[in-house]
Amino acid sequence: MRIPAALAACLLAAGTAVAQAPSPSPSPTHAAAPSAAADGAAAAACPPILQHTFPRLQDEKPQSLCQYAGKVVLVVNTASFCGFTPQYKGLEALDSKYRSRGLVVLGFPSNDFAQESGSNKEIADFCESTFGVKFPMFAKSSVRGANANPLFKQLALASGTTPKWNFYKYLIGRDGKVVQAWSSMTAPDESAFVKVIESQLAAGG
């Protein structure tokens, strides 16, 4: 069976506002202090690598990644027209299987490799209708180079590697530290990969 040129190229290129309640106190200074303390505590609880806000893929509403603080986070750069696109199915299976134990998969579509030309709505529709993707995904952005989004810039610094192709995978532990990175060639159901995730899930929570 002849392999389509686009698929062959893909496989070849792959390398490895907070509302403040009215205070009963007549003094506004006393009302402000608890709020400031709460804000400071929230910032401290969210590790630096998650202190970013991105538009949600489906409706472009801003989403703070701090909502995933304390979880094991798997970050993946994705694309709809790549030989590795079927990995969406495995990623959804991972998220579904381990969600109750504290895992969350985060997808970041990118056209950095010229394989994600659609609009955010088109990408969202494709992912849901083709692979039943339910894990959180964010608006299309760049994931490498000078224009990389701030999360991927931090991931590159922490791991020592930038995405060389679509479906690179970065694992962040519950403490907010990058554990490991994998290339596109690592399938979501690969045993060694899953074991690392399981070990991180077992490390607290």
VEXSELO-168112 format. One record per residue: residue number from 1; x, y, z of N, C-alpha, C in turn; residue in three letters. Coordinates in nm, 2 decimals. Each point is the difference from the previous one (the first is absolute). Layout:
% residues N
{NUM,{X,Y,Z},{X,Y,Z},{X,Y,Z},ALA}
...
//
This chain:
% residues 205
{1,{0.08,-0.12,0.00},{-0.08,0.12,0.00},{0.09,0.12,0.00},MET}
{2,{-0.03,0.09,-0.09},{0.08,0.12,-0.01},{-0.03,0.10,0.11},ARG}
{3,{0.10,0.05,0.07},{-0.01,0.10,0.11},{-0.02,0.14,-0.06},ILE}
{4,{-0.11,0.08,0.03},{-0.01,0.13,-0.05},{0.12,0.09,0.04},PRO}
{5,{0.03,0.09,-0.10},{0.13,0.08,0.02},{0.00,0.08,0.13},ALA}
{6,{-0.12,0.05,0.04},{-0.01,0.08,0.12},{0.04,-0.08,0.13},ALA}
{7,{-0.06,-0.12,0.00},{0.03,-0.09,0.11},{0.14,-0.04,0.00},LEU}
{8,{0.06,-0.04,-0.11},{0.14,-0.04,-0.01},{0.09,0.11,0.05},ALA}
{9,{-0.03,0.13,-0.04},{0.08,0.11,0.04},{-0.01,0.02,0.15},ALA}
{10,{-0.12,-0.02,0.06},{-0.01,0.01,0.14},{0.08,-0.10,0.08},CYS}
{11,{-0.01,-0.12,-0.04},{0.07,-0.11,0.07},{0.15,0.02,-0.02},LEU}
{12,{0.04,0.04,-0.11},{0.15,0.02,-0.03},{0.05,0.11,0.09},LEU}
{13,{-0.07,0.11,0.01},{0.05,0.12,0.07},{0.00,-0.02,0.15},ALA}
{14,{-0.08,-0.09,0.05},{0.00,-0.02,0.15},{0.13,-0.05,0.06},ALA}
{15,{0.05,0.06,0.10},{0.11,-0.06,0.07},{-0.05,-0.07,0.12},GLY}
{16,{0.08,-0.07,0.02},{-0.04,-0.06,0.12},{-0.12,0.10,0.07},THR}
{17,{-2.29,2.61,1.84},{-0.04,0.12,0.08},{-0.06,-0.06,0.12},ALA}
{18,{0.07,0.03,0.12},{-0.06,-0.07,0.12},{-0.09,0.10,0.07},VAL}
{19,{-0.13,-0.03,0.02},{-0.09,0.08,0.07},{0.02,0.00,0.15},ALA}
{20,{0.01,0.12,0.06},{0.03,0.01,0.14},{-0.12,0.03,0.08},GLN}
{21,{-0.03,-0.09,0.09},{-0.12,0.01,0.08},{0.00,0.13,0.09},ALA}
{22,{-0.11,0.06,0.03},{0.00,0.12,0.09},{0.04,-0.04,0.13},PRO}
{23,{0.09,0.09,0.06},{0.05,-0.03,0.13},{-0.09,0.06,0.11},SER}
{24,{-0.02,-0.08,0.11},{-0.08,0.06,0.11},{0.08,0.11,0.08},PRO}
{25,{0.13,0.00,-0.02},{0.08,0.10,0.07},{-0.02,0.14,-0.07},SER}
{26,{0.00,0.11,0.08},{-0.01,0.13,-0.06},{0.13,0.05,-0.06},PRO}
{27,{0.10,-0.07,0.03},{0.14,0.04,-0.05},{0.03,-0.07,-0.13},SER}
{28,{0.02,0.07,-0.11},{0.03,-0.06,-0.13},{0.14,-0.07,0.00},PRO}
{29,{0.09,0.05,0.09},{0.13,-0.06,0.01},{-0.01,-0.14,0.05},THR}
{30,{-0.09,-0.03,0.10},{-0.01,-0.13,0.05},{-0.06,-0.09,-0.10},HIS}
{31,{-0.09,0.05,-0.09},{-0.07,-0.08,-0.10},{0.10,-0.05,-0.10},ALA}
{32,{0.10,0.08,-0.04},{0.09,-0.03,-0.10},{0.10,-0.10,0.04},ALA}
{33,{0.04,0.00,0.12},{0.11,-0.09,0.04},{-0.02,-0.15,-0.02},ALA}
{34,{-0.12,-0.05,0.04},{-0.02,-0.14,-0.03},{0.00,-0.04,-0.15},PRO}
{35,{-0.05,0.09,-0.08},{0.00,-0.02,-0.15},{0.14,-0.01,-0.05},SER}
{36,{0.09,0.09,0.05},{0.14,0.00,-0.04},{0.07,-0.12,0.04},ALA}
{37,{-0.03,-0.05,0.12},{0.06,-0.12,0.05},{-0.05,-0.12,-0.08},ALA}
{38,{-0.12,0.00,-0.03},{-0.06,-0.12,-0.08},{0.07,0.00,-0.14},ALA}
{39,{0.01,0.12,-0.06},{0.06,0.01,-0.13},{0.15,-0.05,0.00},ASP}
{40,{0.07,0.04,0.11},{0.13,-0.05,0.01},{0.01,-0.15,0.02},GLY}
{41,{-0.09,-0.05,0.08},{0.00,-0.15,0.02},{-0.03,-0.07,-0.13},ALA}
{42,{-0.09,0.05,-0.08},{-0.03,-0.07,-0.12},{0.11,0.00,-0.10},ALA}
{43,{0.08,0.12,0.00},{0.11,0.01,-0.09},{0.11,-0.10,0.04},ALA}
{44,{0.02,-0.01,0.13},{0.10,-0.10,0.06},{-0.04,-0.14,-0.03},ALA}
{45,{-0.13,-0.03,-0.01},{-0.04,-0.14,-0.02},{0.01,-0.04,-0.15},ALA}
{46,{0.01,0.10,-0.08},{0.01,-0.03,-0.15},{0.15,0.01,-0.04},CYS}
{47,{0.06,-0.10,-0.05},{0.14,0.00,-0.04},{0.02,0.10,-0.12},PRO}
{48,{0.11,0.05,-0.01},{0.03,0.10,-0.11},{-0.03,-0.05,-0.14},PRO}
{49,{0.03,-0.13,-0.02},{-0.03,-0.05,-0.13},{-0.14,-0.01,-0.04},ILE}
{50,{-0.09,0.01,0.10},{-0.15,0.00,-0.03},{-0.06,0.14,0.01},LEU}
{51,{0.08,0.10,0.03},{-0.05,0.14,0.02},{-0.02,0.07,-0.14},GLN}
{52,{-0.08,-0.06,-0.08},{-0.03,0.05,-0.14},{-0.15,-0.02,-0.02},HIS}
{53,{-0.05,0.09,-0.09},{-0.14,-0.01,-0.04},{-0.01,-0.01,-0.15},THR}
{54,{-0.07,-0.09,-0.05},{-0.02,-0.03,-0.15},{-0.15,0.00,-0.04},PHE}
{55,{-0.03,0.03,-0.12},{-0.14,-0.01,-0.04},{-0.04,-0.15,-0.02},PRO}
{56,{-0.11,-0.03,0.04},{-0.05,-0.14,-0.02},{-0.03,-0.02,-0.15},ARG}
{57,{0.03,-0.11,-0.05},{-0.01,-0.03,-0.15},{-0.14,0.02,-0.04},LEU}
{58,{-0.10,-0.05,0.07},{-0.14,-0.01,-0.05},{-0.06,0.14,-0.01},GLN}
{59,{0.02,0.09,0.10},{-0.06,0.13,0.00},{0.09,0.12,0.02},ASP}
{60,{0.13,-0.03,0.02},{0.10,0.10,0.02},{-0.02,0.08,0.13},GLU}
{61,{-0.07,-0.06,0.09},{-0.01,0.06,0.14},{0.13,-0.02,0.07},LYS}
{62,{0.05,0.10,0.07},{0.13,-0.01,0.07},{-0.01,-0.11,0.11},PRO}
{63,{0.11,-0.08,0.01},{0.00,-0.11,0.10},{0.14,0.01,0.07},GLN}
{64,{0.00,0.01,0.13},{0.12,0.00,0.08},{0.05,-0.15,0.02},SER}
{65,{0.13,-0.02,-0.03},{0.05,-0.13,0.02},{0.02,-0.03,0.15},LEU}
{66,{-0.02,0.10,0.08},{0.01,-0.02,0.15},{-0.10,-0.09,0.05},CYS}
{67,{-0.11,-0.02,-0.08},{-0.11,-0.09,0.04},{0.05,-0.15,0.00},GLN}
{68,{0.12,-0.02,-0.06},{0.06,-0.14,0.00},{0.11,-0.02,0.10},TYR}
{69,{0.02,0.11,0.09},{0.11,-0.02,0.10},{-0.03,-0.12,0.09},ALA}
{70,{0.10,-0.07,0.03},{-0.01,-0.12,0.08},{-0.03,-0.12,-0.07},GLY}
{71,{-0.02,0.01,-0.13},{-0.02,-0.12,-0.09},{0.12,-0.04,-0.07},LYS}
{72,{0.00,-0.12,-0.06},{0.11,-0.04,-0.09},{-0.05,0.05,-0.14},VAL}
{73,{0.08,0.08,-0.07},{-0.05,0.06,-0.12},{0.09,-0.05,-0.12},VAL}
{74,{-0.07,-0.05,-0.10},{0.07,-0.04,-0.12},{-0.04,0.10,-0.11},LEU}
{75,{0.10,0.08,-0.05},{-0.02,0.10,-0.10},{0.05,-0.05,-0.13},VAL}
{76,{-0.09,0.01,-0.11},{0.03,-0.05,-0.13},{-0.03,0.10,-0.10},VAL}
{77,{0.10,0.02,-0.10},{-0.03,0.09,-0.11},{-0.06,-0.09,-0.11},ASN}
{78,{-0.12,0.04,-0.06},{-0.07,-0.08,-0.09},{-0.02,0.06,-0.14},THR}
{79,{-0.05,-0.08,-0.09},{-0.03,0.04,-0.13},{-0.10,-0.10,-0.06},ALA}
{80,{-0.09,0.05,-0.09},{-0.10,-0.08,-0.06},{0.04,-0.08,-0.12},SER}
{81,{0.10,0.04,-0.07},{0.04,-0.07,-0.13},{0.14,-0.06,0.01},PHE}
{82,{0.02,-0.08,0.09},{0.14,-0.06,0.02},{-0.02,-0.15,0.02},CYS}
{83,{0.10,-0.07,-0.04},{0.00,-0.15,0.02},{-0.02,-0.04,0.14},GLY}
{84,{0.04,0.09,0.10},{-0.02,-0.03,0.14},{-0.13,0.05,0.05},PHE}
{85,{-0.09,0.06,-0.08},{-0.13,0.04,0.05},{-0.08,-0.10,0.07},THR}
{86,{0.00,-0.13,-0.04},{-0.07,-0.10,0.07},{0.04,-0.02,0.15},PRO}
{87,{0.11,0.06,0.04},{0.03,0.00,0.14},{-0.10,0.07,0.09},GLN}
{88,{-0.08,0.09,-0.06},{-0.11,0.06,0.07},{-0.08,-0.11,0.07},TYR}
{89,{-0.03,-0.11,-0.06},{-0.08,-0.11,0.06},{0.07,-0.05,0.13},LYS}
{90,{0.13,-0.02,-0.01},{0.07,-0.05,0.11},{0.01,0.10,0.11},GLY}
{91,{0.02,0.12,-0.03},{0.00,0.11,0.10},{-0.13,0.02,0.07},LEU}
{92,{-0.11,-0.02,-0.07},{-0.13,0.01,0.06},{-0.02,-0.12,0.10},GLU}
{93,{0.05,-0.12,-0.05},{-0.01,-0.11,0.09},{0.08,0.01,0.13},ALA}
{94,{0.12,0.06,-0.01},{0.08,0.03,0.11},{-0.07,0.09,0.10},LEU}
{95,{-0.05,0.11,-0.05},{-0.07,0.10,0.08},{-0.12,-0.06,0.07},ASP}
{96,{-0.08,-0.08,-0.07},{-0.12,-0.06,0.05},{0.04,-0.10,0.11},SER}
{97,{0.10,-0.08,-0.03},{0.03,-0.11,0.10},{0.06,0.05,0.13},LYS}
{98,{0.08,0.11,-0.01},{0.08,0.04,0.12},{-0.06,0.14,0.06},TYR}
{99,{-0.10,0.05,-0.06},{-0.05,0.13,0.04},{-0.04,0.00,0.15},ARG}
{100,{-0.06,-0.11,0.05},{-0.04,-0.01,0.14},{0.12,0.00,0.10},SER}
{101,{0.11,-0.04,-0.06},{0.12,-0.01,0.08},{0.09,0.13,0.00},ARG}
{102,{-0.05,0.10,-0.09},{0.07,0.12,0.00},{0.08,0.04,-0.12},GLY}
{103,{-0.02,-0.08,-0.11},{0.06,0.04,-0.13},{-0.09,0.09,-0.08},LEU}
{104,{0.06,0.09,-0.07},{-0.07,0.08,-0.10},{0.09,0.01,-0.12},VAL}
{105,{-0.06,-0.02,-0.12},{0.07,0.02,-0.13},{-0.04,0.13,-0.05},VAL}
{106,{0.10,0.09,-0.04},{-0.03,0.13,-0.06},{0.05,0.00,-0.14},LEU}
{107,{-0.09,0.03,-0.10},{0.04,0.01,-0.14},{0.02,0.14,-0.05},GLY}
{108,{0.11,0.02,-0.07},{0.03,0.13,-0.06},{0.02,-0.01,-0.15},PHE}
{109,{-0.11,0.02,-0.08},{0.02,-0.01,-0.15},{0.10,0.11,-0.05},PRO}
{110,{0.07,-0.04,-0.10},{0.10,0.09,-0.05},{0.02,-0.03,-0.15},SER}
{111,{0.02,0.11,-0.08},{0.03,-0.01,-0.14},{0.15,0.02,-0.03},ASN}
{112,{0.08,-0.02,0.11},{0.15,0.02,-0.02},{0.06,-0.10,-0.11},ASP}
{113,{-0.07,-0.11,-0.02},{0.05,-0.10,-0.09},{-0.09,-0.01,-0.12},PHE}
{114,{-0.08,0.11,-0.03},{-0.09,0.01,-0.11},{-0.10,-0.11,-0.02},ALA}
{115,{-0.05,-0.05,0.12},{-0.10,-0.11,-0.01},{-0.12,0.03,0.09},GLN}
{116,{-0.02,0.13,0.03},{-0.12,0.04,0.07},{-0.05,0.14,-0.05},GLU}
{117,{-0.06,0.00,-0.12},{-0.04,0.12,-0.07},{-0.14,0.05,0.04},SER}
{118,{-0.08,-0.08,0.07},{-0.13,0.03,0.02},{-0.02,0.11,0.11},GLY}
{119,{-0.12,0.05,0.02},{-0.04,0.09,0.10},{-0.01,-0.08,0.13},SER}
{120,{-0.01,0.08,0.11},{-0.02,-0.07,0.13},{-0.13,-0.09,0.01},ASN}
{121,{-0.10,0.06,-0.06},{-0.13,-0.08,0.00},{0.01,-0.13,-0.09},LYS}
{122,{0.07,0.02,-0.11},{0.02,-0.12,-0.09},{0.08,-0.11,0.07},GLU}
{123,{0.10,0.05,0.07},{0.09,-0.10,0.08},{-0.08,-0.07,0.11},ILE}
{124,{-0.08,0.08,0.07},{-0.08,-0.06,0.11},{-0.10,-0.10,-0.05},ALA}
{125,{-0.07,0.04,-0.11},{-0.10,-0.09,-0.06},{0.07,-0.13,-0.05},ASP}
{126,{0.12,0.01,-0.06},{0.07,-0.12,-0.05},{0.04,-0.09,0.11},PHE}
{127,{0.05,0.06,0.11},{0.05,-0.08,0.11},{-0.11,-0.08,0.07},CYS}
{128,{-0.12,0.07,0.01},{-0.11,-0.07,0.07},{-0.07,-0.10,-0.09},GLU}
{129,{-0.02,0.04,-0.12},{-0.07,-0.09,-0.09},{0.08,-0.12,-0.04},SER}
{130,{0.13,0.01,-0.02},{0.08,-0.10,-0.05},{0.06,-0.09,0.11},THR}
{131,{0.04,0.06,0.11},{0.07,-0.08,0.11},{-0.07,0.01,0.13},PHE}
{132,{-0.11,0.07,0.01},{-0.08,0.01,0.13},{0.08,0.07,0.11},GLY}
{133,{0.09,0.10,-0.04},{0.08,0.07,0.09},{-0.08,0.08,0.10},VAL}
{134,{0.02,-0.03,0.13},{-0.06,0.08,0.11},{0.10,0.07,0.09},LYS}
{135,{0.12,-0.04,-0.01},{0.10,0.07,0.09},{0.02,0.15,-0.05},PHE}
{136,{0.04,0.08,0.10},{0.01,0.15,-0.03},{0.10,0.03,-0.12},PRO}
{137,{-0.05,0.08,-0.09},{0.08,0.05,-0.11},{-0.01,0.15,-0.01},MET}
{138,{0.11,0.06,-0.06},{0.01,0.14,0.00},{0.01,0.05,-0.14},PHE}
{139,{-0.02,0.13,-0.02},{0.01,0.06,-0.14},{0.13,-0.02,-0.06},ALA}
{140,{0.00,-0.01,-0.13},{0.12,-0.02,-0.08},{0.11,0.10,0.03},LYS}
{141,{0.12,-0.04,0.02},{0.11,0.09,0.03},{0.13,-0.06,-0.04},SER}
{142,{0.11,0.07,0.01},{0.13,-0.05,-0.04},{0.06,-0.06,0.12},SER}
{143,{0.08,-0.11,-0.02},{0.05,-0.08,0.11},{0.16,0.00,0.00},VAL}
{144,{0.06,0.06,-0.10},{0.14,0.00,0.00},{0.05,0.13,-0.06},ARG}
{145,{0.13,0.03,0.02},{0.06,0.12,-0.05},{-0.04,0.13,0.08},GLY}
{146,{0.03,0.11,-0.06},{-0.02,0.13,0.06},{-0.14,0.03,0.03},ALA}
{147,{-0.09,-0.06,-0.08},{-0.15,0.03,0.02},{-0.07,-0.10,0.08},ASN}
{148,{0.08,-0.10,0.06},{-0.07,-0.10,0.08},{-0.08,0.06,0.11},ALA}
{149,{-0.11,-0.06,0.04},{-0.08,0.05,0.11},{0.08,-0.02,0.13},ASN}
{150,{-0.03,0.08,0.10},{0.09,0.00,0.12},{0.01,-0.14,0.07},PRO}
{151,{-0.10,-0.08,0.00},{0.01,-0.13,0.06},{0.10,-0.08,-0.07},LEU}
{152,{0.00,-0.01,-0.13},{0.10,-0.08,-0.07},{0.14,0.06,0.00},PHE}
{153,{0.01,0.13,0.02},{0.13,0.05,0.03},{0.06,-0.05,0.13},LYS}
{154,{-0.09,-0.01,0.10},{0.05,-0.05,0.13},{0.03,-0.15,-0.01},GLN}
{155,{-0.09,-0.07,-0.07},{0.03,-0.14,-0.02},{0.13,-0.03,-0.07},LEU}
{156,{0.03,0.08,-0.10},{0.13,-0.02,-0.07},{0.12,0.03,0.09},ALA}
{157,{-0.01,0.10,0.09},{0.11,0.03,0.09},{0.01,-0.11,0.10},LEU}
{158,{-0.11,-0.05,0.06},{0.01,-0.10,0.10},{0.04,-0.14,-0.05},ALA}
{159,{-0.04,-0.03,-0.12},{0.03,-0.13,-0.05},{0.12,-0.01,-0.09},SER}
{160,{0.04,0.12,-0.05},{0.12,0.00,-0.09},{-0.04,-0.04,-0.14},GLY}
{161,{-0.13,-0.01,-0.04},{-0.04,-0.04,-0.13},{-0.12,0.07,-0.04},THR}
{162,{-0.01,0.04,-0.13},{-0.12,0.06,-0.06},{-0.07,-0.10,-0.09},THR}
{163,{-0.12,0.02,-0.03},{-0.07,-0.10,-0.09},{0.07,0.00,-0.14},PRO}
{164,{0.04,-0.12,-0.04},{0.06,-0.01,-0.13},{-0.11,-0.04,-0.10},LYS}
{165,{-0.12,-0.03,0.05},{-0.11,-0.04,-0.09},{-0.13,0.01,0.09},TRP}
{166,{-0.11,-0.04,-0.06},{-0.12,0.00,0.07},{-0.01,-0.12,0.10},ASN}
{167,{-0.08,0.02,0.10},{-0.02,-0.10,0.10},{0.13,-0.03,0.09},PHE}
{168,{0.08,0.10,0.03},{0.10,-0.01,0.10},{-0.08,0.01,0.13},TYR}
{169,{0.06,-0.07,0.10},{-0.07,-0.01,0.13},{0.09,0.04,0.12},LYS}
{170,{-0.05,0.08,0.09},{0.07,0.05,0.11},{-0.08,-0.03,0.13},TYR}
{171,{0.06,-0.07,0.09},{-0.07,-0.04,0.13},{0.04,0.09,0.11},LEU}
{172,{-0.10,0.07,0.07},{0.03,0.08,0.11},{-0.06,-0.07,0.13},ILE}
{173,{0.08,-0.01,0.10},{-0.04,-0.06,0.12},{-0.09,0.08,0.09},GLY}
{174,{-0.05,-0.05,0.11},{-0.09,0.07,0.08},{0.07,0.12,0.07},ARG}
{175,{0.13,0.00,0.00},{0.07,0.11,0.06},{0.03,0.11,-0.10},ASP}
{176,{-0.04,-0.02,-0.12},{0.02,0.10,-0.11},{0.13,0.00,-0.07},GLY}
{177,{0.08,-0.11,0.03},{0.12,-0.02,-0.07},{-0.01,-0.09,-0.12},LYS}
{178,{0.07,0.03,-0.11},{0.00,-0.08,-0.12},{0.07,-0.13,0.03},VAL}
{179,{-0.06,-0.11,-0.02},{0.05,-0.13,0.03},{0.08,-0.06,-0.12},VAL}
{180,{-0.06,0.01,-0.11},{0.07,-0.06,-0.12},{-0.08,0.04,-0.13},GLN}
{181,{0.07,-0.01,-0.11},{-0.06,0.03,-0.13},{0.02,-0.11,-0.09},ALA}
{182,{-0.09,-0.02,-0.09},{0.00,-0.11,-0.10},{-0.02,0.05,-0.14},TRP}
{183,{0.05,-0.06,-0.10},{-0.02,0.04,-0.14},{-0.13,-0.06,-0.05},SER}
{184,{-0.03,0.04,-0.12},{-0.13,-0.05,-0.07},{0.00,-0.15,-0.01},SER}
{185,{0.11,-0.06,-0.01},{0.01,-0.15,-0.01},{-0.05,-0.08,0.11},MET}
{186,{-0.01,0.07,0.12},{-0.06,-0.07,0.12},{-0.15,0.00,0.00},THR}
{187,{-0.05,-0.12,-0.02},{-0.15,-0.01,0.00},{-0.06,0.01,0.14},ALA}
{188,{-0.12,0.06,0.01},{-0.06,0.02,0.14},{-0.02,-0.13,0.08},PRO}
{189,{0.00,-0.11,-0.07},{-0.02,-0.13,0.07},{0.12,-0.08,0.02},ASP}
{190,{0.12,0.06,-0.03},{0.13,-0.07,0.01},{0.02,-0.02,0.15},GLU}
{191,{0.04,-0.13,0.03},{0.01,-0.04,0.15},{0.09,0.09,0.08},SER}
{192,{0.12,0.02,-0.05},{0.10,0.08,0.07},{-0.05,0.14,0.03},ALA}
{193,{-0.07,0.06,-0.10},{-0.06,0.13,0.01},{-0.11,0.00,0.11},PHE}
{194,{-0.08,-0.09,0.00},{-0.11,-0.01,0.09},{0.05,-0.03,0.14},VAL}
{195,{0.11,-0.07,0.02},{0.05,-0.03,0.13},{0.05,0.13,0.06},LYS}
{196,{0.06,0.09,-0.07},{0.05,0.13,0.05},{-0.12,0.08,0.05},VAL}
{197,{-0.11,0.00,-0.08},{-0.12,0.07,0.04},{-0.06,-0.06,0.13},ILE}
{198,{0.00,-0.13,0.01},{-0.06,-0.07,0.12},{0.09,0.03,0.12},GLU}
{199,{0.13,0.01,-0.02},{0.09,0.03,0.12},{-0.02,0.14,0.05},SER}
{200,{-0.03,0.09,-0.09},{-0.03,0.14,0.04},{-0.13,0.01,0.07},GLN}
{201,{-0.10,-0.07,-0.05},{-0.13,0.00,0.07},{0.00,-0.06,0.14},LEU}
{202,{0.09,-0.10,0.02},{0.02,-0.06,0.13},{0.07,0.09,0.09},ALA}
{203,{0.07,0.09,-0.05},{0.09,0.09,0.09},{-0.08,0.11,0.06},ALA}
{204,{-0.10,-0.03,0.08},{-0.08,0.10,0.07},{-0.14,0.01,-0.07},GLY}
{205,{-0.10,0.04,0.08},{-0.13,0.02,-0.05},{-0.07,-0.14,-0.01},GLY}
//
